[in-house]
Amino acid sequence: MPKVLCLIGMVLAILVFLIFLADLVFGLSGMLDYAPLRGANYIMDIVFMLSSGALIYLAYATFREQK
């Protein structure tokens, strides 16, 4: 069961990372119609990307330690 929870956490963190990455890329390129959050705040995008990246690392490290 702990391995499944690690995988779920990793998948959700990857999805959050991709959503905020898409918002940042589309917002900076001027295509606000395609940005998921309409390019609301670029600092928020960066902070959430860093946070989800840390969660991805922690979930992966914990997954590797499980037996």
Summary of the structure (lengths in Angstrom):
residues: 67
radius of gyration: 14.2
end to end distance: 10.8
largest distance: 47.2
contacts: 178
relative contact order: 0.21
helix: 76%
strand: 0%
